[in-house]
Amino acid sequence: MPKKVYVAMAADLIHPGHLNVIKHAQALGEVTVGILSDKAVSAFHRLPFLTFEQRKLIVENIKGVDKVIRQETLDYTENLLALKPDYVVHGDDWKEGPQRETRDRVIEVLKQWQGELVEVPYTRSISSLTLNEQLKAIGTTPGNRMERFRRLLTAKCPVKLMEAHNGLTAHIIENLSVDTDHAHLEFDGIWLSSLTDSAAKGKPDIEYVDKTSRLATINDILESTTKPIVFDGDSGGLTEHFVFTVKSLERLGVSAVVIEDKVGLKRNSLLDDGPVEAVQDDIPSFCYKISQGKKKQITKEFMIIARVESLVLNKPMDDAFTRAEAYLGAGADGIMIHSKSKDGEEILEFCRRFRAAGHAQPLVVVPSTYNAVPDHELVKAGATIIIYANHMLRSAYPSMMAAARGILLDGCSKNVEKDLMPVSELVNLFPGG
């Protein structure tokens, strides 16, 4: 009877390294390949380009593979206990980094039946990381970008979005990643804030910047990224105008638009009370806007998320909850609950109530004022998307002010150079220059 061999892999970008592992596994016995789910891959790497079913189909047709199954988590334990393989085969590149604990666990589980871990020398001439960088350089299509956001929502919690207001800030979000001993960390997408888009153009945040100008910002960001984009649509404007906004965003490949239930001259929700009082839209009118936007979209991937402003306007929790349920009933794909409280308690209460009522739709939070509340507490309460809504611009402005002030005071730029990016690095930041 042939020995049983287990190989787990993401199998997103198949290259000779994968085939080498399978070849070694085949020499040991009958090979079962466990394809990692999107959720499992996202725990230590970016979301796969290909869906699970696409990856499974590819591996099923590789010579030397006898069976393909699903591995739901990064932890092999469930599949190992079910199969009790004689061997587990893996590349030797997982001895350090986020997968080290997974490797240790595999060794411990195999001891239960004297199974053996066989590690194949890493194929250093090529890697999934290299191929991933090459694919990012090529870019993506509008359809793929929209679909990616929907897949992220099923694979990761929370999905983290960072604000960008031009191509440069989007480039940072696209390429920044941090690897720890336990995880691979990166932002999952981009939030195109009306506040920072307006401020970057030297305009007030009162819906003064027209859609043509804001769409131009989107185009700059599309050139620099492959990650999903969520658009801050303010109030959405007139319903008759909003339906055209939906069509424009969808055509470009924006994944979602968030519209808030306020009318009249816009005031930023985080402002202290001032001379202009914010007015909340009535429920039937805002529901109509949502429903008309949904009717006009062409793809099933595009999302309209309704932002509830009740808590910002000091209305009771019941008002916020009633509105959220009405907006979902009108077709909203998710809810953003906003607040300017410092402790975040009302946000946590709303999230818990939302989930307790059985709502499974995405729930978005924006911890700008309650910034001491950890991500894991927001997720535990029920949040699925966390947006850092203005941090790129807020960090850039003080740095630019300090540099300009230093040059004025010193009469030269020598003393500020230590805090600046070298010119050579700036010139080579984007290829083709």
C-alpha positions in Angstrom: 0.0 0.0 0.0 1.5 3.4 -1.0 2.5 5.9 1.7 0.3 8.9 2.2 1.9 12.3 1.4 0.4 15.7 2.2 1.3 19.0 0.6 -0.3 22.3 1.4 0.0 25.3 -0.9 -1.7 28.5 -1.9 -1.1 27.6 -5.6 -1.9 31.1 -6.8 1.0 31.7 -9.0 2.3 28.2 -10.0 6.1 28.2 -10.7 8.9 25.6 -10.8 9.3 25.7 -7.0 5.8 24.3 -6.6 6.5 21.6 -9.2 9.7 20.7 -7.4 7.9 20.2 -4.1 5.2 18.0 -5.8 8.0 15.9 -7.6 9.6 15.2 -4.2 6.2 14.3 -2.7 5.4 12.0 -5.6 8.6 10.0 -5.0 7.4 9.3 -1.4 3.9 8.0 -2.2 0.3 9.0 -3.0 0.1 12.8 -3.0 -2.8 14.8 -1.6 -2.6 18.6 -2.0 -4.4 20.9 0.4 -5.3 24.2 -1.3 -5.4 27.0 1.2 -8.6 29.0 1.3 -8.5 32.7 0.7 -8.8 33.2 4.4 -5.8 31.0 5.1 -3.6 32.7 2.6 -4.6 36.2 3.8 -3.4 35.3 7.3 0.2 35.4 6.1 0.2 36.9 2.6 -1.9 39.1 0.3 -5.3 37.8 -1.0 -4.7 35.4 -3.9 -5.2 36.7 -7.5 -7.1 33.5 -8.3 -10.2 32.3 -6.5 -10.1 29.0 -4.6 -11.9 27.1 -7.3 -9.6 28.4 -10.0 -6.5 27.4 -8.0 -8.0 24.0 -7.2 -8.7 23.3 -10.9 -5.1 24.1 -11.8 -3.6 21.8 -9.2 -5.9 18.9 -10.1 -4.3 18.9 -13.5 -0.7 18.8 -12.4 1.1 15.6 -13.0 1.8 13.7 -9.8 -1.2 15.0 -7.8 -3.6 12.3 -6.8 -6.2 14.2 -4.8 -6.9 17.9 -4.0 -8.8 19.0 -0.9 -9.4 22.3 0.9 -7.3 23.5 3.8 -9.5 26.1 5.6 -6.9 27.6 7.9 -3.2 28.2 8.0 -3.1 25.5 10.7 -2.7 22.0 9.1 -4.1 20.2 12.2 -7.6 19.5 10.9 -6.5 18.0 7.6 -3.6 16.1 9.2 -5.8 14.4 11.8 -8.3 13.4 9.0 -5.6 12.0 6.6 -2.9 10.9 9.0 -0.2 11.1 6.3 3.1 9.4 6.5 4.8 12.5 5.2 4.2 16.2 5.0 6.3 17.9 2.3 7.1 21.6 2.2 9.8 24.0 1.1 12.4 24.9 3.7 11.5 28.6 3.5 9.0 28.5 6.4 11.6 28.1 9.2 11.4 31.8 9.9 8.6 34.4 9.7 4.9 34.2 10.0 4.7 30.4 9.1 7.3 29.3 11.7 4.6 28.5 14.3 2.6 26.6 11.7 5.7 24.5 11.0 6.2 23.7 14.7 2.6 22.7 15.0 2.9 20.3 12.0 5.9 18.6 13.6 4.0 18.1 16.9 0.9 16.7 15.2 2.9 14.3 13.0 4.5 12.8 16.2 1.2 11.3 17.1 1.6 8.6 14.4 5.3 8.8 13.7 4.8 10.9 10.6 7.7 12.8 9.1 8.2 16.4 7.8 10.2 16.5 4.6 11.6 19.9 3.6 12.6 20.6 0.1 15.3 23.2 -0.6 13.7 26.5 -1.5 13.9 27.3 -5.3 15.7 30.7 -5.0 15.7 31.6 -8.7 12.0 32.3 -8.6 9.3 33.0 -6.1 5.6 33.9 -5.8 6.7 37.3 -4.3 8.7 38.1 -7.4 5.8 37.1 -9.7 3.4 39.1 -7.5 5.6 42.3 -7.9 5.7 41.7 -11.7 1.9 41.4 -11.9 1.4 44.6 -9.8 3.7 46.4 -12.3 1.4 45.3 -15.1 -1.7 46.5 -13.3 -5.2 45.2 -13.1 -8.6 45.6 -14.7 -11.7 47.4 -13.3 -13.6 44.2 -13.0 -10.8 42.4 -11.1 -10.4 45.4 -8.7 -14.1 45.4 -7.9 -14.3 41.7 -7.4 -11.2 41.7 -5.1 -13.0 43.8 -2.5 -15.9 41.4 -2.3 -13.4 38.5 -1.9 -11.5 40.3 0.8 -14.7 40.7 2.8 -15.1 36.9 2.9 -11.4 36.2 3.5 -10.3 38.8 6.1 -11.7 40.5 9.2 -11.1 43.3 9.5 -10.5 44.7 6.0 -8.3 47.8 6.6 -8.4 50.8 4.3 -6.1 53.8 4.4 -6.8 57.2 3.1 -5.1 58.3 -0.2 -5.5 61.7 -1.9 -3.1 61.3 -4.9 -1.0 58.8 -6.8 1.9 59.1 -4.4 0.0 58.3 -1.2 -1.8 55.5 -3.1 1.7 54.1 -4.1 2.7 54.0 -0.4 -0.5 52.0 0.5 0.0 49.7 -2.4 3.6 48.7 -1.6 3.8 49.0 2.2 3.9 45.7 4.1 5.3 44.7 7.5 6.2 41.1 8.4 6.3 40.1 12.1 6.9 36.7 13.7 3.2 36.1 13.7 1.7 37.9 10.7 2.0 39.6 7.4 0.5 43.1 7.7 -0.6 45.4 4.9 -3.5 47.7 4.1 -6.2 45.9 2.0 -7.4 48.9 0.1 -7.7 52.7 -0.3 -10.2 55.2 1.1 -10.6 58.2 -1.2 -11.7 60.8 1.4 -13.6 63.9 0.3 -11.9 65.8 3.2 -8.3 65.0 2.2 -9.1 65.2 -1.6 -10.5 68.7 -1.0 -7.7 69.8 1.3 -5.0 68.5 -1.1 -6.6 70.8 -3.7 -6.7 73.8 -1.3 -10.5 73.6 -1.0 -12.9 73.4 2.0 -14.7 70.1 2.7 -18.2 71.3 1.7 -18.7 69.2 -1.5 -17.3 72.2 -3.4 -14.8 70.0 -5.4 -16.9 68.7 -8.3 -17.1 65.1 -9.5 -14.9 65.7 -12.5 -12.1 66.8 -10.3 -12.6 63.9 -7.9 -12.7 61.4 -10.7 -9.3 62.8 -11.9 -7.9 62.0 -8.5 -9.3 58.4 -8.9 -7.5 58.1 -12.2 -4.2 59.1 -10.6 -4.7 56.5 -7.9 -5.7 53.8 -10.4 -2.4 54.4 -12.2 -0.4 53.7 -9.0 -2.3 50.7 -7.5 -4.0 47.4 -7.9 -5.8 47.4 -4.6 -9.6 48.1 -4.2 -10.8 51.7 -3.8 -13.7 52.8 -1.7 -15.0 56.3 -2.6 -16.3 58.8 -0.1 -19.4 60.1 -1.9 -20.5 62.6 0.7 -24.3 62.9 0.5 -24.4 61.5 -3.0 -26.0 64.8 -4.1 -29.3 64.8 -5.9 -30.6 61.3 -6.6 -30.7 62.2 -10.3 -27.0 63.0 -10.1 -26.1 60.1 -7.8 -27.1 57.5 -10.4 -24.6 58.9 -12.8 -21.9 58.9 -10.1 -22.6 55.2 -9.6 -22.1 54.5 -13.3 -18.9 56.5 -13.5 -17.3 54.8 -10.4 -18.3 51.4 -11.6 -16.8 52.0 -15.0 -13.5 53.0 -13.5 -13.3 50.0 -11.2 -14.1 51.6 -7.9 -15.3 48.9 -5.5 -17.7 50.8 -3.4 -19.2 54.3 -2.7 -20.2 55.4 0.8 -23.0 58.1 1.0 -24.1 59.8 4.2 -27.7 60.6 5.2 -27.3 64.4 5.4 -28.7 67.2 3.3 -27.9 70.8 2.7 -24.5 72.4 2.9 -22.0 69.7 4.0 -20.1 70.2 7.3 -17.5 67.6 8.2 -18.9 65.3 10.8 -15.9 65.7 13.2 -16.2 69.5 13.5 -17.4 70.9 16.7 -20.9 72.6 16.6 -20.8 75.7 14.6 -23.0 78.3 12.9 -24.2 75.8 10.2 -26.3 73.1 11.7 -26.1 69.7 9.9 -29.5 68.3 8.8 -30.1 64.6 8.5 -32.1 63.4 5.5 -35.5 61.7 6.1 -35.5 57.9 5.8 -37.8 57.5 2.8 -35.8 60.1 0.7 -32.4 58.5 1.5 -33.8 55.0 0.9 -35.0 56.1 -2.5 -31.5 57.4 -3.3 -30.0 54.1 -2.4 -32.5 52.1 -4.3 -32.1 54.2 -7.5 -28.3 53.8 -7.3 -28.6 50.0 -7.0 -30.9 49.9 -10.0 -28.4 51.7 -12.2 -25.3 49.6 -11.4 -24.4 47.0 -14.0 -22.2 44.6 -12.1 -23.0 42.6 -9.0 -19.6 43.4 -7.5 -20.1 47.2 -7.0 -21.3 48.2 -3.5 -23.3 51.1 -2.1 -22.6 51.6 1.6 -25.0 53.8 3.7 -23.4 56.0 6.3 -25.5 56.7 9.4 -25.0 60.1 11.0 -27.4 59.8 13.9 -24.8 59.4 16.6 -22.7 62.3 15.3 -25.9 64.5 15.6 -26.5 63.3 19.2 -29.6 61.3 18.3 -30.5 58.2 20.2 -29.1 54.7 19.4 -32.6 53.6 18.3 -32.6 56.2 15.6 -29.3 55.0 14.2 -30.4 51.4 14.3 -33.8 52.1 12.7 -32.1 54.0 9.9 -29.5 51.2 9.3 -32.2 48.6 9.0 -34.2 50.8 6.6 -31.2 51.4 4.4 -30.4 47.7 4.2 -34.0 47.1 3.2 -33.6 49.7 0.4 -30.6 47.7 -1.0 -27.5 49.1 0.8 -24.7 46.5 0.7 -23.4 47.6 4.0 -23.5 50.2 6.8 -21.0 52.8 8.0 -21.7 53.9 11.6 -20.0 57.2 12.4 -19.3 58.9 15.7 -17.1 61.6 17.2 -17.1 60.1 20.7 -13.7 59.8 22.3 -14.1 56.4 24.0 -15.9 54.5 21.2 -18.5 53.0 23.5 -21.5 54.0 21.4 -19.8 52.5 18.3 -19.2 49.2 20.1 -22.8 49.2 21.3 -24.1 49.8 17.8 -21.9 47.0 16.4 -23.0 44.5 19.0 -26.7 45.4 18.4 -26.3 45.2 14.7 -24.9 41.7 14.8 -27.3 40.5 17.5 -30.1 41.4 15.1 -28.8 38.9 12.6 -27.4 41.3 10.0 -24.5 39.8 8.2 -23.7 42.7 5.9 -20.4 44.6 6.1 -20.2 47.1 9.0 -17.7 50.0 8.6 -16.2 52.0 11.4 -13.9 55.0 11.3 -11.9 55.3 14.5 -10.6 58.9 14.0 -11.7 60.2 17.4 -11.9 56.9 19.3 -8.4 56.0 18.2 -7.4 54.2 21.4 -9.9 51.4 20.7 -7.9 48.4 19.4 -8.8 46.8 16.1 -9.6 43.5 17.8 -12.2 45.1 20.1 -14.0 46.6 17.1 -13.9 43.3 15.3 -15.2 41.4 18.4 -18.1 43.8 18.6 -19.0 43.1 14.9 -17.0 45.6 12.7 -15.7 44.2 9.4 -14.1 47.2 7.7 -11.9 49.7 9.5 -11.0 53.0 7.7 -8.1 55.2 8.7 -9.8 58.2 7.0 -7.3 61.1 6.9 -4.0 60.0 8.3 -1.8 60.2 5.2 -2.5 63.9 4.7 -2.4 64.7 8.5 1.1 63.2 8.7 2.4 64.9 5.5 1.3 68.5 6.3 3.3 68.9 9.6 6.4 67.4 7.9 6.2 69.8 5.0 5.6 72.7 7.3 8.7 71.8 9.3 10.9 71.5 6.2 9.7 74.9 4.8 10.1 76.6 8.1 13.6 75.2 8.6 14.7 76.4 5.2 13.4 79.9 5.9 15.1 80.1 9.3 18.4 78.7 8.2 18.6 80.3 4.8 19.6 76.9 3.3 18.2 73.4 3.2 21.3 71.6 4.7 19.8 71.1 8.2 16.5 69.6 7.0 18.1 67.1 4.6 18.3 64.5 7.3 14.5 64.4 7.4 13.9 64.2 3.6 13.9 61.5 1.0 17.1 61.6 -1.1 16.5 63.1 -4.5 17.9 59.9 -6.2 15.3 57.9 -4.4 12.5 60.3 -5.4 13.6 60.2 -9.1 13.6 56.4 -9.0 10.4 56.0 -7.1 8.4 55.4 -10.2 10.0 53.4 -13.1 10.2 54.9 -16.6 11.6 58.3 -15.6 
